[in-house]
Amino acid sequence: MMMIVFITIIIATFIIHKCHYNTDTIFVVVVVALLITGFSWYISSTEKGKRIVKDFTSNVSGGIHRQVKAYDINGETENQAIY
């Protein structure tokens, strides 16, 4: 998380410097930097944030792989599928 904060501060400083310290630009850059810092803290430091990341990763990667087998009355395997 600290790396994200440092990168955000560096980018914010660069943008403020390039815009010649315009008051409106400084306000917008500070608000966006605070939002990025708060969001990265929430994702990395709270359990709900960690669950959100885990759910998103599972959804993007195709979920949990499951193997399903169907048996006939004698206990022999009829069908097998991997989801």
N, C-alpha and C positions, 0 to 999 in steps of 0.2 A: 504494500500500500504506500509506503514511503516513496517508492520510485515514481508512482503515479503523481503524488503530491509535488515532488521535485520537478518532474517534467511539466506539470501544469503551471508551476511558478515560472519556469524558464520560458515557456511559450507565452504566458501572460506578459512577462516583462518585455519580451521581444515585440509583441503586438503593440503594447503601450509606447515603446520607444519609436517604432515605425510610424505611429500615428501622431507623433509630436506632442504627446501628453495632453491630448484633447480630453476634456472633462467627461463628455458623454462616452467616449471610448473607454476611458478608465473605469467608469461605473459598470458598463456592460461586461468588460473583461473580468473585473473583480467578482461580479455576480456569477458569471459562467464558471470561473475558477472555484468559487465556493460550492457551486452545484456539483461539479466534477469531484471535488474533494469529499463532499458529504455523501455522494452516491458510492464512491469507492470505499469509504469507511463503512457504510451500511452493508454493502455486499461482502466485505471481508471480515467484519467484526461482529455481526449479529447472526444468530442461528437462523432466523428467517431468511436473511440474505444468502447464507450458505445453502439453504434448501432451494432457494430460487435458482442459484447457479447450478446445483445438482440436477434439478428438474429440467432446466434449459439444456444442459449438456446431454442428458438422457434423451430428450426429445430430438435434438439435432443429430445424435449419433445412431438413432434408430431404436432406442429403448433397450430393454433387457432381452437378451436372447433366451428363448425358451424352447425346450424340446418336448413335443406332445406325442404320446403313443396311444393308439387305440387297440384294445385287446378283444378277441372274440371270447366266446363262452368257455373255451378250453384253455384259455390263458396264452394263446399264441398271438403274436403281434400281427395285426391286420394293416394298419396304416401308421406311418410315422411322418411327422412334419416338424420343421424347425422354423420358429417365428422369431 
